[in-house]
Amino acid sequence: MIGRITGVLLEMRPPQLIVDCNGVGYEIEAPMTTIWALPEINQKVSLYTHLTVREDAHLLYGFVTESERALFRSLLRVNGVGTKMALVILSGMDANAFAECVHAGDTARLTALPGIGKKTAERLIIEMRDRVERVDSAVTLPSKVANPRLVDAAADAIAGLIALGYKPHEASRFVHGLDTEGMKSEEIIRVVLKGLAPK
């Protein structure tokens, strides 16, 4: 089991990262809460990881805090929740916000996330109510947003939203409805997700 990786952040195309560890580039998927907390490209990074082994692939997921990883693993124990949905949940809210949703029975906020219907939201609330108390949910994000690269940030943001479960036409509409000049892809995704959250 790979529990933690420390190396140099080579690439960041949300939600995918590549971290160079002693000459080996590890492909890692991470929730947006982790991506927003990452340093700049070519800087040292350390991530807690979760390895999923399938017949056709070994998939590595990375988290900036142990509490994010603990919540991710707890979510995977919920009936009907896979790695993709767990990543979507952690991209839409941090562990504190998720715990608040669960204890408040806030299905509206959960169903605002792509791929989560009312029944799934209700099941999450019921099955996670006793688990979130055991998750250290003190996830803190730095005020500095990563500034990894100057590329076509809008296209990267659209690809990232699609990877998080949004339909291509939805992702394109969300991004092109914003003034993205001077923004990085992570910032664009953050603004989109914030705008989709129920008020």
C-alpha positions as CSV (number, residue, x, y, z in Angstrom):
1,M,0.0,0.0,0.0
2,I,1.3,3.5,-0.9
3,G,0.3,5.7,2.0
4,R,2.2,8.9,1.3
5,I,4.2,10.4,-1.6
6,T,6.7,13.3,-1.3
7,G,8.2,14.6,-4.5
8,V,8.1,17.5,-7.0
9,L,4.8,18.6,-8.5
10,L,5.4,18.2,-12.3
11,E,1.9,18.7,-13.8
12,M,-1.5,19.8,-12.7
13,R,-4.5,19.3,-14.8
14,P,-7.4,19.1,-12.4
15,P,-8.3,16.6,-11.1
16,Q,-5.1,14.9,-12.3
17,L,-1.6,15.5,-11.0
18,I,1.8,14.1,-11.7
19,V,4.3,14.0,-8.8
20,D,7.9,13.1,-9.5
21,C,9.3,10.9,-6.7
22,N,13.0,10.0,-7.3
23,G,12.6,9.9,-11.1
24,V,9.2,8.1,-11.1
25,G,6.2,10.2,-12.1
26,Y,3.1,9.1,-10.2
27,E,-0.3,9.9,-11.7
28,I,-2.6,11.0,-8.9
29,E,-6.2,12.1,-8.8
30,A,-7.1,14.6,-6.2
31,P,-10.2,16.5,-5.1
32,M,-10.3,20.3,-5.7
33,T,-9.9,21.0,-2.0
34,T,-6.4,19.4,-2.3
35,I,-5.5,21.0,-5.6
36,W,-6.3,24.5,-4.2
37,A,-3.8,23.9,-1.4
38,L,-0.9,22.8,-3.6
39,P,2.3,24.7,-4.2
40,E,3.4,25.9,-7.6
41,I,4.6,23.6,-10.3
42,N,8.2,22.3,-9.8
43,Q,7.8,22.8,-6.0
44,K,8.0,20.0,-3.4
45,V,4.7,18.5,-2.4
46,S,3.7,15.8,0.1
47,L,0.4,14.0,-0.2
48,Y,-1.4,11.4,1.8
49,T,-2.5,8.7,-0.7
50,H,-5.1,6.0,-1.2
51,L,-4.4,3.2,-3.7
52,T,-7.3,1.5,-5.4
53,V,-6.4,-1.8,-7.2
54,R,-8.7,-2.9,-10.1
55,E,-8.3,-5.6,-12.7
56,D,-7.5,-3.1,-15.3
57,A,-5.6,-0.4,-13.3
58,H,-4.0,0.7,-10.1
59,L,-5.4,4.2,-9.3
60,L,-3.8,6.6,-6.8
61,Y,-5.7,9.3,-5.0
62,G,-3.9,12.1,-3.2
63,F,-5.0,14.4,-0.3
64,V,-3.3,17.3,1.4
65,T,-4.5,16.3,4.9
66,E,-5.1,13.0,6.6
67,S,-8.7,14.1,7.4
68,E,-9.5,14.4,3.7
69,R,-8.2,10.9,3.1
70,A,-10.1,9.5,6.1
71,L,-13.3,11.1,4.8
72,F,-12.6,9.7,1.3
73,R,-12.2,6.2,2.7
74,S,-15.3,6.5,4.9
75,L,-17.3,7.6,1.8
76,L,-16.1,4.5,-0.1
77,R,-17.8,2.3,2.5
78,V,-21.2,3.8,1.7
79,N,-23.3,1.6,-0.5
80,G,-23.3,2.9,-4.1
81,V,-20.4,5.4,-3.6
82,G,-17.3,4.8,-5.6
83,T,-14.0,6.7,-6.0
84,K,-15.4,9.1,-8.6
85,M,-18.4,10.1,-6.4
86,A,-16.2,10.4,-3.3
87,L,-13.8,12.7,-5.3
88,V,-16.8,14.8,-6.5
89,I,-18.0,15.2,-2.9
90,L,-14.6,16.3,-1.6
91,S,-14.2,18.7,-4.5
92,G,-17.5,20.4,-3.7
93,M,-16.9,20.8,0.0
94,D,-14.3,20.2,2.6
95,A,-14.7,17.7,5.5
96,N,-16.1,20.4,7.8
97,A,-18.8,21.4,5.3
98,F,-19.6,17.7,4.6
99,A,-20.0,17.0,8.4
100,E,-22.3,20.0,8.6
101,C,-24.4,18.7,5.7
102,V,-24.7,15.3,7.3
103,H,-25.7,16.5,10.8
104,A,-28.1,19.1,9.4
105,G,-29.7,16.6,7.0
106,D,-29.0,19.0,4.1
107,T,-29.8,17.0,1.0
108,A,-30.1,20.1,-1.1
109,R,-26.4,20.9,-0.8
110,L,-25.4,17.3,-1.6
111,T,-27.7,17.0,-4.6
112,A,-26.2,20.2,-6.1
113,L,-23.1,18.0,-6.8
114,P,-23.0,16.2,-10.1
115,G,-24.1,12.6,-10.1
116,I,-25.7,12.7,-6.6
117,G,-29.5,12.3,-6.6
118,K,-31.9,12.7,-3.7
119,K,-31.8,9.0,-2.7
120,T,-28.0,8.9,-2.7
121,A,-27.9,12.1,-0.7
122,E,-30.3,10.6,1.9
123,R,-28.2,7.4,2.1
124,L,-25.0,9.5,2.6
125,I,-26.7,11.3,5.5
126,I,-27.9,8.2,7.1
127,E,-24.8,6.1,6.7
128,M,-22.3,8.8,7.4
129,R,-24.0,10.4,10.5
130,D,-22.0,8.2,12.9
131,R,-18.8,8.2,10.9
132,V,-18.1,11.9,10.4
133,E,-17.6,12.4,14.1
134,R,-14.6,10.1,13.9
135,V,-13.1,12.1,11.0
136,D,-10.8,15.0,12.0
137,S,-12.4,17.6,9.8
138,A,-10.0,20.5,10.4
139,V,-9.2,21.1,6.8
140,T,-7.5,24.4,6.3
141,L,-6.7,25.9,3.0
142,P,-4.0,28.5,2.5
143,S,-5.0,32.0,1.3
144,K,-2.5,31.7,-1.5
145,V,-4.0,30.0,-4.6
146,A,-1.5,28.0,-6.6
147,N,-0.2,29.6,-9.7
148,P,1.2,26.6,-11.6
149,R,1.2,27.5,-15.2
150,L,-0.1,29.9,-17.9
151,V,-1.9,27.8,-20.5
152,D,-5.5,27.7,-21.8
153,A,-6.9,27.8,-18.3
154,A,-10.5,27.8,-19.5
155,A,-10.1,24.6,-21.5
156,D,-8.3,23.0,-18.6
157,A,-11.1,24.1,-16.2
158,I,-13.7,22.6,-18.6
159,A,-11.8,19.3,-18.7
160,G,-11.6,19.3,-14.9
161,L,-15.3,19.9,-14.5
162,I,-16.0,17.0,-16.9
163,A,-13.7,14.8,-15.0
164,L,-15.7,15.7,-11.9
165,G,-18.9,14.5,-13.5
166,Y,-20.4,17.5,-15.2
167,K,-21.6,17.0,-18.8
168,P,-19.4,18.7,-21.5
169,H,-22.0,21.2,-22.5
170,E,-22.7,22.1,-18.8
171,A,-19.0,22.5,-18.1
172,S,-18.5,24.7,-21.2
173,R,-21.5,26.9,-20.3
174,F,-20.4,27.3,-16.7
175,V,-16.8,28.4,-17.7
176,H,-17.7,30.6,-20.7
177,G,-20.2,32.4,-18.5
178,L,-17.3,33.8,-16.5
179,D,-14.7,36.4,-17.1
180,T,-11.7,34.1,-16.9
181,E,-9.0,36.5,-18.0
182,G,-5.9,36.2,-15.8
183,M,-7.4,33.3,-13.9
184,K,-5.8,29.8,-13.5
185,S,-7.9,26.7,-14.1
186,E,-8.1,25.9,-10.4
187,E,-9.5,29.3,-9.7
188,I,-12.1,29.0,-12.5
189,I,-13.3,25.6,-11.1
190,R,-13.4,27.1,-7.6
191,V,-15.6,30.0,-8.8
192,V,-17.9,27.6,-10.8
193,L,-18.4,25.2,-7.9
194,K,-19.0,28.1,-5.5
195,G,-21.6,29.5,-7.8
196,L,-23.4,26.1,-8.1
197,A,-23.7,25.7,-4.3
198,P,-27.1,26.3,-2.9
199,K,-27.4,29.7,-1.3
